[in-house]
């Protein structure tokens, strides 16, 4: 949240969500981005499930990890869809 929303980005809100999850969390699934506006203050709120991809990869192996990514519809910038 910043004055008039100046300087706020969705990326910084997502980074903050992962930092709050704890060290080692680097992947957010089932994420939802909310725009928040109050008097003279605006920003973004991000919710979702934080995952440690390194631990998941070690547990599932490369093929299992790739299958898990596909099954959970993990964000891929080349096929992203923006909804209003």
PDB file with one MODEL, atoms N, CA, C and O in Angstrom:
MODEL        1
ATOM      1  N   UNK A   1       0.847  -1.173   0.000  1.00  0.00           N
ATOM      2  CA  UNK A   1       0.000   0.000   0.000  1.00  0.00           C
ATOM      3  C   UNK A   1       0.895   1.239   0.000  1.00  0.00           C
ATOM      4  O   UNK A   1       1.842   1.344   0.780  1.00  0.00           O
ATOM      5  N   UNK A   2       0.575   2.159  -0.880  1.00  0.00           N
ATOM      6  CA  UNK A   2       1.358   3.391  -0.979  1.00  0.00           C
ATOM      7  C   UNK A   2       0.395   4.559  -1.182  1.00  0.00           C
ATOM      8  O   UNK A   2      -0.761   4.366  -1.559  1.00  0.00           O
ATOM      9  N   UNK A   3       0.876   5.750  -0.934  1.00  0.00           N
ATOM     10  CA  UNK A   3       0.096   6.954  -1.161  1.00  0.00           C
ATOM     11  C   UNK A   3      -0.315   7.025  -2.621  1.00  0.00           C
ATOM     12  O   UNK A   3       0.540   7.034  -3.507  1.00  0.00           O
ATOM     13  N   UNK A   4      -1.599   7.077  -2.877  1.00  0.00           N
ATOM     14  CA  UNK A   4      -2.204   7.118  -4.220  1.00  0.00           C
ATOM     15  C   UNK A   4      -1.813   5.907  -5.080  1.00  0.00           C
ATOM     16  O   UNK A   4      -2.046   5.907  -6.289  1.00  0.00           O
ATOM     17  N   UNK A   5      -1.230   4.893  -4.470  1.00  0.00           N
ATOM     18  CA  UNK A   5      -0.827   3.700  -5.217  1.00  0.00           C
ATOM     19  C   UNK A   5       0.439   3.884  -6.021  1.00  0.00           C
ATOM     20  O   UNK A   5       0.813   3.011  -6.804  1.00  0.00           O
ATOM     21  N   UNK A   6       1.106   5.017  -5.835  1.00  0.00           N
ATOM     22  CA  UNK A   6       2.316   5.300  -6.601  1.00  0.00           C
ATOM     23  C   UNK A   6       3.439   4.346  -6.178  1.00  0.00           C
ATOM     24  O   UNK A   6       3.767   4.246  -4.996  1.00  0.00           O
ATOM     25  N   UNK A   7       4.007   3.665  -7.138  1.00  0.00           N
ATOM     26  CA  UNK A   7       5.116   2.765  -6.871  1.00  0.00           C
ATOM     27  C   UNK A   7       4.716   1.345  -6.510  1.00  0.00           C
ATOM     28  O   UNK A   7       5.582   0.497  -6.298  1.00  0.00           O
ATOM     29  N   UNK A   8       3.414   1.069  -6.436  1.00  0.00           N
ATOM     30  CA  UNK A   8       2.996  -0.298  -6.117  1.00  0.00           C
ATOM     31  C   UNK A   8       2.952  -1.137  -7.384  1.00  0.00           C
ATOM     32  O   UNK A   8       2.567  -0.657  -8.449  1.00  0.00           O
ATOM     33  N   UNK A   9       3.353  -2.398  -7.254  1.00  0.00           N
ATOM     34  CA  UNK A   9       3.292  -3.322  -8.380  1.00  0.00           C
ATOM     35  C   UNK A   9       2.785  -4.671  -7.902  1.00  0.00           C
ATOM     36  O   UNK A   9       2.909  -5.016  -6.727  1.00  0.00           O
ATOM     37  N   UNK A  10       2.218  -5.420  -8.818  1.00  0.00           N
ATOM     38  CA  UNK A  10       1.772  -6.770  -8.492  1.00  0.00           C
ATOM     39  C   UNK A  10       2.977  -7.632  -8.142  1.00  0.00           C
ATOM     40  O   UNK A  10       2.900  -8.465  -7.239  1.00  0.00           O
ATOM     41  N   UNK A  11       4.082  -7.442  -8.843  1.00  0.00           N
ATOM     42  CA  UNK A  11       5.290  -8.223  -8.564  1.00  0.00           C
ATOM     43  C   UNK A  11       5.759  -8.019  -7.132  1.00  0.00           C
ATOM     44  O   UNK A  11       6.096  -8.989  -6.454  1.00  0.00           O
ATOM     45  N   UNK A  12       5.788  -6.784  -6.662  1.00  0.00           N
ATOM     46  CA  UNK A  12       6.243  -6.548  -5.290  1.00  0.00           C
ATOM     47  C   UNK A  12       5.276  -7.165  -4.284  1.00  0.00           C
ATOM     48  O   UNK A  12       5.705  -7.635  -3.230  1.00  0.00           O
ATOM     49  N   UNK A  13       3.983  -7.171  -4.590  1.00  0.00           N
ATOM     50  CA  UNK A  13       3.000  -7.804  -3.705  1.00  0.00           C
ATOM     51  C   UNK A  13       3.211  -9.318  -3.677  1.00  0.00           C
ATOM     52  O   UNK A  13       3.097  -9.933  -2.616  1.00  0.00           O
ATOM     53  N   UNK A  14       3.513  -9.921  -4.814  1.00  0.00           N
ATOM     54  CA  UNK A  14       3.780 -11.356  -4.867  1.00  0.00           C
ATOM     55  C   UNK A  14       5.077 -11.693  -4.136  1.00  0.00           C
ATOM     56  O   UNK A  14       5.134 -12.676  -3.396  1.00  0.00           O
ATOM     57  N   UNK A  15       6.112 -10.891  -4.335  1.00  0.00           N
ATOM     58  CA  UNK A  15       7.380 -11.097  -3.628  1.00  0.00           C
ATOM     59  C   UNK A  15       7.167 -11.018  -2.120  1.00  0.00           C
ATOM     60  O   UNK A  15       7.721 -11.816  -1.364  1.00  0.00           O
ATOM     61  N   UNK A  16       6.363 -10.050  -1.691  1.00  0.00           N
ATOM     62  CA  UNK A  16       6.080  -9.884  -0.270  1.00  0.00           C
ATOM     63  C   UNK A  16       5.341 -11.107   0.285  1.00  0.00           C
ATOM     64  O   UNK A  16       5.636 -11.556   1.393  1.00  0.00           O
ATOM     65  N   UNK A  17       4.393 -11.645  -0.469  1.00  0.00           N
ATOM     66  CA  UNK A  17       3.649 -12.829  -0.034  1.00  0.00           C
ATOM     67  C   UNK A  17       4.594 -14.013   0.164  1.00  0.00           C
ATOM     68  O   UNK A  17       4.469 -14.749   1.143  1.00  0.00           O
ATOM     69  N   UNK A  18       5.532 -14.199  -0.756  1.00  0.00           N
ATOM     70  CA  UNK A  18       6.498 -15.300  -0.620  1.00  0.00           C
ATOM     71  C   UNK A  18       7.463 -15.065   0.539  1.00  0.00           C
ATOM     72  O   UNK A  18       7.830 -16.011   1.237  1.00  0.00           O
ATOM     73  N   UNK A  19       7.877 -13.822   0.752  1.00  0.00           N
ATOM     74  CA  UNK A  19       8.755 -13.516   1.879  1.00  0.00           C
ATOM     75  C   UNK A  19       8.052 -13.795   3.203  1.00  0.00           C
ATOM     76  O   UNK A  19       8.668 -14.303   4.140  1.00  0.00           O
ATOM     77  N   UNK A  20       6.763 -13.465   3.283  1.00  0.00           N
ATOM     78  CA  UNK A  20       6.009 -13.716   4.508  1.00  0.00           C
ATOM     79  C   UNK A  20       5.807 -15.206   4.767  1.00  0.00           C
ATOM     80  O   UNK A  20       5.629 -15.615   5.914  1.00  0.00           O
ATOM     81  N   UNK A  21       5.834 -16.017   3.714  1.00  0.00           N
ATOM     82  CA  UNK A  21       5.677 -17.470   3.865  1.00  0.00           C
ATOM     83  C   UNK A  21       6.894 -18.071   4.555  1.00  0.00           C
ATOM     84  O   UNK A  21       6.772 -19.069   5.265  1.00  0.00           O
ATOM     85  N   UNK A  22       8.057 -17.480   4.355  1.00  0.00           N
ATOM     86  CA  UNK A  22       9.270 -17.962   5.010  1.00  0.00           C
ATOM     87  C   UNK A  22      10.378 -18.233   4.022  1.00  0.00           C
ATOM     88  O   UNK A  22      10.166 -18.200   2.810  1.00  0.00           O
ATOM     89  N   UNK A  23      11.575 -18.503   4.549  1.00  0.00           N
ATOM     90  CA  UNK A  23      12.722 -18.753   3.676  1.00  0.00           C
ATOM     91  C   UNK A  23      12.540 -20.033   2.856  1.00  0.00           C
ATOM     92  O   UNK A  23      12.028 -21.036   3.352  1.00  0.00           O
ATOM     93  N   UNK A  24      12.963 -19.979   1.612  1.00  0.00           N
ATOM     94  CA  UNK A  24      12.899 -21.155   0.746  1.00  0.00           C
ATOM     95  C   UNK A  24      11.645 -21.259  -0.101  1.00  0.00           C
ATOM     96  O   UNK A  24      11.624 -22.010  -1.076  1.00  0.00           O
ATOM     97  N   UNK A  25      10.597 -20.520   0.248  1.00  0.00           N
ATOM     98  CA  UNK A  25       9.374 -20.550  -0.564  1.00  0.00           C
ATOM     99  C   UNK A  25       9.590 -19.683  -1.794  1.00  0.00           C
ATOM    100  O   UNK A  25       9.940 -18.508  -1.682  1.00  0.00           O
ATOM    101  N   UNK A  26       9.377 -20.272  -2.977  1.00  0.00           N
ATOM    102  CA  UNK A  26       9.657 -19.541  -4.212  1.00  0.00           C
ATOM    103  C   UNK A  26       8.579 -19.708  -5.273  1.00  0.00           C
ATOM    104  O   UNK A  26       8.740 -19.241  -6.401  1.00  0.00           O
ATOM    105  N   UNK A  27       7.481 -20.370  -4.921  1.00  0.00           N
ATOM    106  CA  UNK A  27       6.424 -20.641  -5.887  1.00  0.00           C
ATOM    107  C   UNK A  27       5.085 -20.408  -5.205  1.00  0.00           C
ATOM    108  O   UNK A  27       4.867 -20.875  -4.087  1.00  0.00           O
ATOM    109  N   UNK A  28       4.189 -19.690  -5.868  1.00  0.00           N
ATOM    110  CA  UNK A  28       2.868 -19.407  -5.322  1.00  0.00           C
ATOM    111  C   UNK A  28       1.829 -20.029  -6.237  1.00  0.00           C
ATOM    112  O   UNK A  28       1.757 -19.694  -7.419  1.00  0.00           O
ATOM    113  N   UNK A  29       1.013 -20.945  -5.690  1.00  0.00           N
ATOM    114  CA  UNK A  29      -0.035 -21.563  -6.497  1.00  0.00           C
ATOM    115  C   UNK A  29      -1.400 -21.110  -5.981  1.00  0.00           C
ATOM    116  O   UNK A  29      -1.530 -20.656  -4.844  1.00  0.00           O
ATOM    117  N   UNK A  30      -2.392 -21.238  -6.819  1.00  0.00           N
ATOM    118  CA  UNK A  30      -3.757 -20.798  -6.509  1.00  0.00           C
ATOM    119  C   UNK A  30      -3.764 -19.335  -6.077  1.00  0.00           C
ATOM    120  O   UNK A  30      -4.537 -18.935  -5.206  1.00  0.00           O
ATOM    121  N   UNK A  31      -2.898 -18.550  -6.694  1.00  0.00           N
ATOM    122  CA  UNK A  31      -2.769 -17.143  -6.324  1.00  0.00           C
ATOM    123  C   UNK A  31      -3.898 -16.287  -6.853  1.00  0.00           C
ATOM    124  O   UNK A  31      -4.402 -16.488  -7.958  1.00  0.00           O
ATOM    125  N   UNK A  32      -4.281 -15.324  -6.027  1.00  0.00           N
ATOM    126  CA  UNK A  32      -5.296 -14.335  -6.406  1.00  0.00           C
ATOM    127  C   UNK A  32      -4.740 -12.965  -6.048  1.00  0.00           C
ATOM    128  O   UNK A  32      -4.193 -12.774  -4.962  1.00  0.00           O
ATOM    129  N   UNK A  33      -4.879 -12.013  -6.965  1.00  0.00           N
ATOM    130  CA  UNK A  33      -4.414 -10.648  -6.742  1.00  0.00           C
ATOM    131  C   UNK A  33      -5.628  -9.748  -6.575  1.00  0.00           C
ATOM    132  O   UNK A  33      -6.523  -9.729  -7.419  1.00  0.00           O
ATOM    133  N   UNK A  34      -5.646  -9.006  -5.478  1.00  0.00           N
ATOM    134  CA  UNK A  34      -6.726  -8.060  -5.194  1.00  0.00           C
ATOM    135  C   UNK A  34      -6.175  -6.644  -5.258  1.00  0.00           C
ATOM    136  O   UNK A  34      -5.074  -6.371  -4.781  1.00  0.00           O
ATOM    137  N   UNK A  35      -6.944  -5.760  -5.847  1.00  0.00           N
ATOM    138  CA  UNK A  35      -6.601  -4.339  -5.840  1.00  0.00           C
ATOM    139  C   UNK A  35      -7.298  -3.737  -4.637  1.00  0.00           C
ATOM    140  O   UNK A  35      -8.501  -3.930  -4.461  1.00  0.00           O
ATOM    141  N   UNK A  36      -6.557  -3.004  -3.796  1.00  0.00           N
ATOM    142  CA  UNK A  36      -7.132  -2.386  -2.618  1.00  0.00           C
ATOM    143  C   UNK A  36      -7.003  -0.882  -2.720  1.00  0.00           C
ATOM    144  O   UNK A  36      -5.929  -0.356  -3.014  1.00  0.00           O
ATOM    145  N   UNK A  37      -8.107  -0.191  -2.473  1.00  0.00           N
ATOM    146  CA  UNK A  37      -8.123   1.265  -2.509  1.00  0.00           C
ATOM    147  C   UNK A  37      -8.793   1.789  -1.242  1.00  0.00           C
ATOM    148  O   UNK A  37      -9.874   1.342  -0.858  1.00  0.00           O
ATOM    149  N   UNK A  38      -8.127   2.741  -0.606  1.00  0.00           N
ATOM    150  CA  UNK A  38      -8.669   3.442   0.539  1.00  0.00           C
ATOM    151  C   UNK A  38      -8.440   4.922   0.294  1.00  0.00           C
ATOM    152  O   UNK A  38      -7.895   5.294  -0.745  1.00  0.00           O
ATOM    153  N   UNK A  39      -8.842   5.769   1.220  1.00  0.00           N
ATOM    154  CA  UNK A  39      -8.630   7.199   1.049  1.00  0.00           C
ATOM    155  C   UNK A  39      -7.148   7.493   0.863  1.00  0.00           C
ATOM    156  O   UNK A  39      -6.362   7.315   1.793  1.00  0.00           O
ATOM    157  N   UNK A  40      -6.766   7.934  -0.304  1.00  0.00           N
ATOM    158  CA  UNK A  40      -5.403   8.357  -0.642  1.00  0.00           C
ATOM    159  C   UNK A  40      -4.356   7.241  -0.575  1.00  0.00           C
ATOM    160  O   UNK A  40      -3.166   7.518  -0.729  1.00  0.00           O
ATOM    161  N   UNK A  41      -4.759   6.009  -0.355  1.00  0.00           N
ATOM    162  CA  UNK A  41      -3.823   4.888  -0.256  1.00  0.00           C
ATOM    163  C   UNK A  41      -4.347   3.758  -1.137  1.00  0.00           C
ATOM    164  O   UNK A  41      -5.536   3.439  -1.110  1.00  0.00           O
ATOM    165  N   UNK A  42      -3.450   3.156  -1.918  1.00  0.00           N
ATOM    166  CA  UNK A  42      -3.858   2.062  -2.803  1.00  0.00           C
ATOM    167  C   UNK A  42      -2.707   1.068  -2.933  1.00  0.00           C
ATOM    168  O   UNK A  42      -1.549   1.392  -2.667  1.00  0.00           O
ATOM    169  N   UNK A  43      -3.049  -0.134  -3.343  1.00  0.00           N
ATOM    170  CA  UNK A  43      -2.035  -1.151  -3.536  1.00  0.00           C
ATOM    171  C   UNK A  43      -2.645  -2.475  -3.915  1.00  0.00           C
ATOM    172  O   UNK A  43      -3.792  -2.530  -4.356  1.00  0.00           O
ATOM    173  N   UNK A  44      -1.887  -3.550  -3.747  1.00  0.00           N
ATOM    174  CA  UNK A  44      -2.331  -4.886  -4.108  1.00  0.00           C
ATOM    175  C   UNK A  44      -2.181  -5.824  -2.915  1.00  0.00           C
ATOM    176  O   UNK A  44      -1.290  -5.660  -2.082  1.00  0.00           O
ATOM    177  N   UNK A  45      -3.068  -6.803  -2.853  1.00  0.00           N
ATOM    178  CA  UNK A  45      -2.979  -7.880  -1.869  1.00  0.00           C
ATOM    179  C   UNK A  45      -2.944  -9.188  -2.647  1.00  0.00           C
ATOM    180  O   UNK A  45      -3.734  -9.383  -3.571  1.00  0.00           O
ATOM    181  N   UNK A  46      -2.036 -10.081  -2.281  1.00  0.00           N
ATOM    182  CA  UNK A  46      -1.889 -11.369  -2.956  1.00  0.00           C
ATOM    183  C   UNK A  46      -2.125 -12.481  -1.940  1.00  0.00           C
ATOM    184  O   UNK A  46      -1.563 -12.465  -0.845  1.00  0.00           O
ATOM    185  N   UNK A  47      -2.962 -13.447  -2.315  1.00  0.00           N
ATOM    186  CA  UNK A  47      -3.165 -14.631  -1.486  1.00  0.00           C
ATOM    187  C   UNK A  47      -2.867 -15.861  -2.333  1.00  0.00           C
ATOM    188  O   UNK A  47      -2.929 -15.808  -3.561  1.00  0.00           O
ATOM    189  N   UNK A  48      -2.550 -16.948  -1.682  1.00  0.00           N
ATOM    190  CA  UNK A  48      -2.264 -18.190  -2.391  1.00  0.00           C
ATOM    191  C   UNK A  48      -1.543 -19.164  -1.491  1.00  0.00           C
ATOM    192  O   UNK A  48      -1.404 -18.930  -0.291  1.00  0.00           O
ATOM    193  N   UNK A  49      -1.088 -20.251  -2.068  1.00  0.00           N
ATOM    194  CA  UNK A  49      -0.363 -21.278  -1.332  1.00  0.00           C
ATOM    195  C   UNK A  49       1.104 -21.232  -1.750  1.00  0.00           C
ATOM    196  O   UNK A  49       1.437 -21.402  -2.922  1.00  0.00           O
ATOM    197  N   UNK A  50       1.973 -20.998  -0.766  1.00  0.00           N
ATOM    198  CA  UNK A  50       3.409 -20.934  -1.039  1.00  0.00           C
ATOM    199  C   UNK A  50       3.994 -22.344  -1.031  1.00  0.00           C
ATOM    200  O   UNK A  50       3.625 -23.179  -0.205  1.00  0.00           O
ATOM    201  N   UNK A  51       4.914 -22.596  -1.966  1.00  0.00           N
ATOM    202  CA  UNK A  51       5.526 -23.912  -2.128  1.00  0.00           C
ATOM    203  C   UNK A  51       7.036 -23.742  -2.246  1.00  0.00           C
ATOM    204  O   UNK A  51       7.521 -22.773  -2.832  1.00  0.00           O
ATOM    205  N   UNK A  52       7.774 -24.702  -1.679  1.00  0.00           N
ATOM    206  CA  UNK A  52       9.223 -24.757  -1.873  1.00  0.00           C
ATOM    207  C   UNK A  52       9.483 -25.682  -3.052  1.00  0.00           C
ATOM    208  O   UNK A  52       9.435 -26.902  -2.902  1.00  0.00           O
ATOM    209  N   UNK A  53       9.755 -25.124  -4.211  1.00  0.00           N
ATOM    210  CA  UNK A  53       9.909 -25.947  -5.418  1.00  0.00           C
ATOM    211  C   UNK A  53      11.109 -26.880  -5.327  1.00  0.00           C
ATOM    212  O   UNK A  53      11.065 -27.988  -5.863  1.00  0.00           O
ATOM    213  N   UNK A  54      12.167 -26.461  -4.668  1.00  0.00           N
ATOM    214  CA  UNK A  54      13.360 -27.312  -4.543  1.00  0.00           C
ATOM    215  C   UNK A  54      13.031 -28.585  -3.757  1.00  0.00           C
ATOM    216  O   UNK A  54      13.455 -29.674  -4.143  1.00  0.00           O
ATOM    217  N   UNK A  55      12.284 -28.459  -2.666  1.00  0.00           N
ATOM    218  CA  UNK A  55      11.900 -29.624  -1.865  1.00  0.00           C
ATOM    219  C   UNK A  55      10.933 -30.518  -2.639  1.00  0.00           C
ATOM    220  O   UNK A  55      11.023 -31.744  -2.571  1.00  0.00           O
ATOM    221  N   UNK A  56      10.015 -29.902  -3.372  1.00  0.00           N
ATOM    222  CA  UNK A  56       9.060 -30.666  -4.165  1.00  0.00           C
ATOM    223  C   UNK A  56       9.764 -31.431  -5.288  1.00  0.00           C
ATOM    224  O   UNK A  56       9.434 -32.587  -5.554  1.00  0.00           O
ATOM    225  N   UNK A  57      10.723 -30.795  -5.939  1.00  0.00           N
ATOM    226  CA  UNK A  57      11.502 -31.441  -6.993  1.00  0.00           C
ATOM    227  C   UNK A  57      12.284 -32.630  -6.429  1.00  0.00           C
ATOM    228  O   UNK A  57      12.337 -33.688  -7.055  1.00  0.00           O
ATOM    229  N   UNK A  58      12.888 -32.461  -5.258  1.00  0.00           N
ATOM    230  CA  UNK A  58      13.644 -33.548  -4.632  1.00  0.00           C
ATOM    231  C   UNK A  58      12.733 -34.718  -4.269  1.00  0.00           C
ATOM    232  O   UNK A  58      13.132 -35.879  -4.358  1.00  0.00           O
ATOM    233  N   UNK A  59      11.514 -34.403  -3.862  1.00  0.00           N
ATOM    234  CA  UNK A  59      10.564 -35.439  -3.457  1.00  0.00           C
ATOM    235  C   UNK A  59       9.966 -36.183  -4.656  1.00  0.00           C
ATOM    236  O   UNK A  59       9.843 -37.408  -4.635  1.00  0.00           O
ATOM    237  N   UNK A  60       9.596 -35.433  -5.701  1.00  0.00           N
ATOM    238  CA  UNK A  60       8.892 -36.021  -6.848  1.00  0.00           C
ATOM    239  C   UNK A  60       9.803 -36.468  -7.979  1.00  0.00           C
ATOM    240  O   UNK A  60       9.401 -37.307  -8.784  1.00  0.00           O
ATOM    241  N   UNK A  61      11.010 -35.939  -8.067  1.00  0.00           N
ATOM    242  CA  UNK A  61      11.864 -36.177  -9.217  1.00  0.00           C
ATOM    243  C   UNK A  61      11.466 -35.241 -10.352  1.00  0.00           C
ATOM    244  O   UNK A  61      10.407 -34.614 -10.304  1.00  0.00           O
ATOM    245  N   UNK A  62      12.315 -35.147 -11.371  1.00  0.00           N
ATOM    246  CA  UNK A  62      12.077 -34.194 -12.468  1.00  0.00           C
ATOM    247  C   UNK A  62      10.759 -34.448 -13.192  1.00  0.00           C
ATOM    248  O   UNK A  62       9.974 -33.521 -13.389  1.00  0.00           O
ATOM    249  N   UNK A  63      10.509 -35.690 -13.588  1.00  0.00           N
ATOM    250  CA  UNK A  63       9.283 -35.997 -14.335  1.00  0.00           C
ATOM    251  C   UNK A  63       8.043 -35.758 -13.474  1.00  0.00           C
ATOM    252  O   UNK A  63       7.067 -35.170 -13.940  1.00  0.00           O
ATOM    253  N   UNK A  64       8.077 -36.206 -12.236  1.00  0.00           N
ATOM    254  CA  UNK A  64       6.948 -35.993 -11.328  1.00  0.00           C
ATOM    255  C   UNK A  64       6.707 -34.518 -11.065  1.00  0.00           C
ATOM    256  O   UNK A  64       5.561 -34.076 -10.972  1.00  0.00           O
ATOM    257  N   UNK A  65       7.792 -33.752 -10.943  1.00  0.00           N
ATOM    258  CA  UNK A  65       7.678 -32.313 -10.722  1.00  0.00           C
ATOM    259  C   UNK A  65       7.028 -31.626 -11.925  1.00  0.00           C
ATOM    260  O   UNK A  65       6.154 -30.776 -11.759  1.00  0.00           O
ATOM    261  N   UNK A  66       7.455 -31.994 -13.132  1.00  0.00           N
ATOM    262  CA  UNK A  66       6.870 -31.400 -14.341  1.00  0.00           C
ATOM    263  C   UNK A  66       5.380 -31.750 -14.443  1.00  0.00           C
ATOM    264  O   UNK A  66       4.569 -30.911 -14.833  1.00  0.00           O
ATOM    265  N   UNK A  67       5.029 -32.980 -14.095  1.00  0.00           N
ATOM    266  CA  UNK A  67       3.614 -33.375 -14.088  1.00  0.00           C
ATOM    267  C   UNK A  67       2.830 -32.574 -13.059  1.00  0.00           C
ATOM    268  O   UNK A  67       1.706 -32.144 -13.321  1.00  0.00           O
ATOM    269  N   UNK A  68       3.426 -32.375 -11.889  1.00  0.00           N
ATOM    270  CA  UNK A  68       2.771 -31.595 -10.840  1.00  0.00           C
ATOM    271  C   UNK A  68       2.532 -30.164 -11.297  1.00  0.00           C
ATOM    272  O   UNK A  68       1.459 -29.607 -11.067  1.00  0.00           O
ATOM    273  N   UNK A  69       3.534 -29.561 -11.949  1.00  0.00           N
ATOM    274  CA  UNK A  69       3.384 -28.205 -12.478  1.00  0.00           C
ATOM    275  C   UNK A  69       2.225 -28.124 -13.464  1.00  0.00           C
ATOM    276  O   UNK A  69       1.427 -27.187 -13.418  1.00  0.00           O
ATOM    277  N   UNK A  70       2.134 -29.113 -14.358  1.00  0.00           N
ATOM    278  CA  UNK A  70       1.061 -29.128 -15.353  1.00  0.00           C
ATOM    279  C   UNK A  70      -0.304 -29.321 -14.690  1.00  0.00           C
ATOM    280  O   UNK A  70      -1.268 -28.645 -15.051  1.00  0.00           O
ATOM    281  N   UNK A  71      -0.389 -30.229 -13.734  1.00  0.00           N
ATOM    282  CA  UNK A  71      -1.662 -30.501 -13.056  1.00  0.00           C
ATOM    283  C   UNK A  71      -2.157 -29.308 -12.243  1.00  0.00           C
ATOM    284  O   UNK A  71      -3.364 -29.106 -12.110  1.00  0.00           O
ATOM    285  N   UNK A  72      -1.239 -28.522 -11.704  1.00  0.00           N
ATOM    286  CA  UNK A  72      -1.613 -27.391 -10.865  1.00  0.00           C
ATOM    287  C   UNK A  72      -1.672 -26.074 -11.623  1.00  0.00           C
ATOM    288  O   UNK A  72      -1.817 -25.007 -11.025  1.00  0.00           O
ATOM    289  N   UNK A  73      -1.556 -26.157 -12.944  1.00  0.00           N
ATOM    290  CA  UNK A  73      -1.704 -24.975 -13.788  1.00  0.00           C
ATOM    291  C   UNK A  73      -0.801 -23.831 -13.318  1.00  0.00           C
ATOM    292  O   UNK A  73      -1.257 -22.698 -13.163  1.00  0.00           O
ATOM    293  N   UNK A  74       0.460 -24.130 -13.097  1.00  0.00           N
ATOM    294  CA  UNK A  74       1.414 -23.127 -12.642  1.00  0.00           C
ATOM    295  C   UNK A  74       1.632 -22.104 -13.750  1.00  0.00           C
ATOM    296  O   UNK A  74       1.735 -22.454 -14.926  1.00  0.00           O
ATOM    297  N   UNK A  75       1.701 -20.848 -13.360  1.00  0.00           N
ATOM    298  CA  UNK A  75       1.812 -19.722 -14.287  1.00  0.00           C
ATOM    299  C   UNK A  75       2.943 -19.893 -15.286  1.00  0.00           C
ATOM    300  O   UNK A  75       4.081 -20.193 -14.926  1.00  0.00           O
ATOM    301  N   UNK A  76       2.596 -19.695 -16.551  1.00  0.00           N
ATOM    302  CA  UNK A  76       3.576 -19.659 -17.619  1.00  0.00           C
ATOM    303  C   UNK A  76       3.359 -18.361 -18.372  1.00  0.00           C
ATOM    304  O   UNK A  76       2.300 -18.167 -18.969  1.00  0.00           O
ATOM    305  N   UNK A  77       4.334 -17.471 -18.356  1.00  0.00           N
ATOM    306  CA  UNK A  77       4.133 -16.156 -18.985  1.00  0.00           C
ATOM    307  C   UNK A  77       3.691 -16.231 -20.441  1.00  0.00           C
ATOM    308  O   UNK A  77       2.952 -15.362 -20.903  1.00  0.00           O
ATOM    309  N   UNK A  78       4.132 -17.253 -21.173  1.00  0.00           N
ATOM    310  CA  UNK A  78       3.793 -17.310 -22.588  1.00  0.00           C
ATOM    311  C   UNK A  78       2.321 -17.663 -22.840  1.00  0.00           C
ATOM    312  O   UNK A  78       1.828 -17.485 -23.954  1.00  0.00           O
ATOM    313  N   UNK A  79       1.617 -18.161 -21.817  1.00  0.00           N
ATOM    314  CA  UNK A  79       0.193 -18.494 -22.022  1.00  0.00           C
ATOM    315  C   UNK A  79      -0.708 -17.807 -20.991  1.00  0.00           C
ATOM    316  O   UNK A  79      -1.847 -18.231 -20.795  1.00  0.00           O
ATOM    317  N   UNK A  80      -0.221 -16.764 -20.335  1.00  0.00           N
ATOM    318  CA  UNK A  80      -0.986 -16.071 -19.311  1.00  0.00           C
ATOM    319  C   UNK A  80      -2.238 -15.421 -19.895  1.00  0.00           C
ATOM    320  O   UNK A  80      -2.228 -14.925 -21.021  1.00  0.00           O
ATOM    321  N   UNK A  81      -3.306 -15.432 -19.117  1.00  0.00           N
ATOM    322  CA  UNK A  81      -4.569 -14.805 -19.512  1.00  0.00           C
ATOM    323  C   UNK A  81      -4.945 -13.778 -18.450  1.00  0.00           C
ATOM    324  O   UNK A  81      -4.943 -14.082 -17.257  1.00  0.00           O
ATOM    325  N   UNK A  82      -5.261 -12.588 -18.876  1.00  0.00           N
ATOM    326  CA  UNK A  82      -5.665 -11.526 -17.952  1.00  0.00           C
ATOM    327  C   UNK A  82      -7.174 -11.396 -18.016  1.00  0.00           C
ATOM    328  O   UNK A  82      -7.754 -11.273 -19.095  1.00  0.00           O
ATOM    329  N   UNK A  83      -7.808 -11.424 -16.847  1.00  0.00           N
ATOM    330  CA  UNK A  83      -9.263 -11.278 -16.775  1.00  0.00           C
ATOM    331  C   UNK A  83      -9.589  -9.987 -16.043  1.00  0.00           C
ATOM    332  O   UNK A  83      -8.937  -9.634 -15.060  1.00  0.00           O
ATOM    333  N   UNK A  84     -10.596  -9.293 -16.527  1.00  0.00           N
ATOM    334  CA  UNK A  84     -11.057  -8.055 -15.837  1.00  0.00           C
ATOM    335  C   UNK A  84     -12.224  -8.364 -14.952  1.00  0.00           C
ATOM    336  O   UNK A  84     -12.752  -7.469 -14.293  1.00  0.00           O
TER     337      UNK A  84
ENDMDL
END
